[in-house]
Amino acid sequence: MVSIFLFLYIYGHFSPKSVNNIQFLEDLNFAFHIITNCYFSSCEVTLFNLDGYTDNLLLNGGFEFGPEFLSNSTEGVLLDSAPTPVLSPLRQWSISGTVKYIDSKHYFVPEGNAAVEFVSGVSTGIQAATTVEAGSKYSLDFTLGDANDSCRGNFLVGAQAGSTAQNFTLQSNGTGSAKNFSLAFKADLTTALIGFVSYTTTQTKDGVFCGPIVDNVVLRASQGMKSKIKWEAFIFLLFLVGIL
Amino acid sequence: MYVTANQTVALPGNGHAIQLGEDGKINQTINPVADYVHYLLTFTLAPGGQNCSTNANVSVSAPDSNSILSFKQNFGKEKWQTYGLYLGSWEQQEPVNLILESQSTESDAKSTCWPLIDKLLLKSIETLVPGDGKHFSLSLHLWAFFS
């Protein structure tokens, strides 16, 4: 007869804030994605939420972290070029040219409360860097569109991910649109540059400079453990939490 | 100079603003709320007139940062524009000085339009770390004893 004593020691840490048990259980309910790394008798489990942004390797990929909006302004916030992501008002992204930081209250924003519009024409863009594993495959998903600010025209946007680059075209009638795109790449270095640049200059019929919007930039590892859903482990974990 | 919106001066919400004349300067001291916090400034800039050969720029400085902004024509429907800036990240102990001052490149001050400043908003933002917000990791240590 084998008797098993389970001694559980669970600690969850939601960086940067700690969390209480109720939140923990709520989050567990939404979890669908579990990674387990077991060595000897100790397992490390990483949970991800259902909304899909959780395994994003980019910081501020949805552009939710940036300067405050004027609550009653329909004009957005202009951001001048910022050579490094560290000293940029658009947190974690460097800026070339001038971009307009737009809010969902006054503009069409594909996801969340904010997005970025490339307003200063050709070579306006943003760039971020992230740590990756050389030799691994990744996929970059993002949304391009127009902000519903009467910006009509054909947009041509270049997307860069590591050493892979591809151009994407978008036809805008200026009434708010969003289209999802994807770019697969293999990392050849331990740092991957992720960038978007506009190859077109557009003005509204009133002469206001405008352009494509980018939002919801998600970088994911496309192979390896992170893509496997281990349901057995998930059910087992729920069972353990039930005991507690 | 304290300015009120009128037929020639457009301001957000048609309120009041400050015009920074020649060598005009405003400053405010900020006490950082915590370490590892970054400060972002939003403010509105409007040209202080219409018949001038040049619009003076605005210099925004804080410890470790200095930005010079010029009014950008045709980047919006209004005669004013709102700008966002990264100011810096400072330790909690030191009060920091935020300075906005006018900067003219032209020697003839009379033909220069001096900038109007309005709606200054300061936002603090924590350093983003991987997994911010929606992702957490949980470590589970499991020991099994067989007897």
Interface residues (C-beta under 8 A of the other chain):
Chain A: V2 S3 I4 F5 L6 F7 L8 Y9 I10 Y11 G12 H13 F14 S15 P16 V19 D27 S41 S42 C43 E44 V45 T46 L47 F48 N49 D51 Y53 T54 D55 L57 L59 N60 F65 G66 P67 E68 F69 L70 N72 S73 T74 E75 G76 V77 L78 L79 D80 A82 L87 S88 P89 L90 R91 Q92 T98 K100 Y101 V119 S120 Q203 D206 G207 V208 F209 L237 L240
Chain B: P12 G13 H38 L40 L41 T42 T44 S65 S67 L69 K72 N74 F75 G76 K77 E78 W80 Q81 T82 Y83 G84 L85 Y86 K119 L121 L122 K123 I125 E126 L128 V129 P130 G131 D132 K134 H135 F136 S137 L138 S139 L140 H141 L142 W143 A144 F145 F146 S147
